[in-house]
């Protein structure tokens, strides 16, 4: 089996929320649009077909007014456990999100896998993909915390 660690960015997060809440936040456009992307970004989701072969199309709006068109295809969906998305535009990469149900808590492993090591390096240099992933997960953590607080209040 190939060691993809040299061409990927990986992060693990623990959420004080059940796996079904995390699944909703990852798969419902009205939730995803509010947290996806680095700090300061907003999103307009045009299409979100959460099924194998389905499309995810959205525009990320940068804080400087720049729009970033995104198009993904869902390569694998295992409800409440795993989502694999392939980014179809440059830079090409795959996102693998795995959820682990730990009762009232959830462990998430998120991995951005690039086709080559140079493509990973370019994404980090040009787009700060490593910092962006960290900020994206920070936003997801805050969003999930606030959503859980609203639903349990």
N, C-alpha and C positions, 0 to 999 in steps of 0.2 A: 504494500500500500504506500502511495506517495506521501511524503511529509510536506504538507502545504503550509506549515508554520512560517516559512521564510517569505511567502507571498501573501500573507494574510495579517489582518489586524483583529485581535480577539479581546473580548471583555466579558467578565462575569459580574452580574449584579444580583443582589438579593432584595426582594420586595416584600414589604409587610402587607401583602394582599394575596388573596387566593388566586389560583391559576385561571379560573374562569373570568375574573376581572381583567387580568393581564391579556387574556385572549381577546376580550372585547376591545380593549384599547388598541390592540394590534390589527384588528380586522374590521372595525366599523369606521367608515370615513369621517363621520362627525367627531369622533375621538382623535383619530390619527392626524387630522389636519391641524389640531391644536398643539401637538408636541413634536412632530417629526422635524428633524433638521437641527442645525447648530443654533446657538443663541441668536435671537433677533429675527429669525426667519419665520415666515408664515407660509401657508400652503393653500392651494386651490386644487381639490381632488376632482377630476373629471370622471374617472372610471375606476372601480375597485371590485374586481371579480375574484373573490377569495375562493379559488378552486384550482386544481391542477390544470395548467394551460391558460388560466384566466389572466387578464391584464390589470395592471395598476398604472394609471396615467395621472400625473399631477404636475403642477407648476410650483416650484419653491420660489418664494419672493424674498430676495435678500434685503437686509436692512438699508442697503444703498440704492434700492430700487431695481436692481438687476433681477431678471427672471431666469430661472433654470428649469428647462423642460426635462421631465423624468418619465421614463417608460420602463416598466418592469414586466416580466412574465413570472407567474407563480409556477415553479418547477415541482414543488412538493408541499402538500398540506396534510398534516396529521392533526386533527382537531385537538386543542388543548395541549399539544406537545411540540409541534415543529412547523416552521414556515421557511421555505427556501425560495428566494426571489432572485431572478437574474436581471441585472441592469442592462438594458439593450443599447443604450447610448454610450458614447465615450466619456469617461473611462469605463471599460467593461469589467464588471465584477459580479460576484454572487454574494448575497446576504443569506446566512444560515442562522436562524433564531431557534433555539431549543429551550423549552420550558420544562421545569422539574417541579412537580406538585409536592410541596412540603407542608401540607395541611393548610393553615391560614397564611402561610408564606409561600413565595415562589422564587426559585433560583432560575435566572435566565443566563444562557450563554449566547452571545452574539458574535458572529464572525463575518468579516468582510474578506472575501477570497478573490484575489486578482489573478488574471491569467498568467502573469509572469512577475518576477521580482522587479524588473525595471518599471513595469506598469504600477506596481504598488509604490515604488519610490517616487514616481512622477505624480501619483495621486496625493501623496503626502506633501510633496514640495509645492505643487500647483494649487491644490484644493484643501490642504491641511486635513486630509481624511482622518488622521489619527485623532487630532483635536476635535474634529467634527463629530466623530463617533462618541467621544467622551461627553461632549456637550449634548448630543442627542439623547444619550442615556440619562444624563442629569435631568433633562427636560421630562423624559418619560417617567423617571422616578418621582419628580415633583407632581406631575400631572396625575399619576396613579395614586399618590398619597392624598391629594386633594379630592379626587373622585371618590376614593374609599371613604374619606371623612364625610362627604356629602351624602353618600348612600347609607352610612351607619348613623347619621345624626338624627 
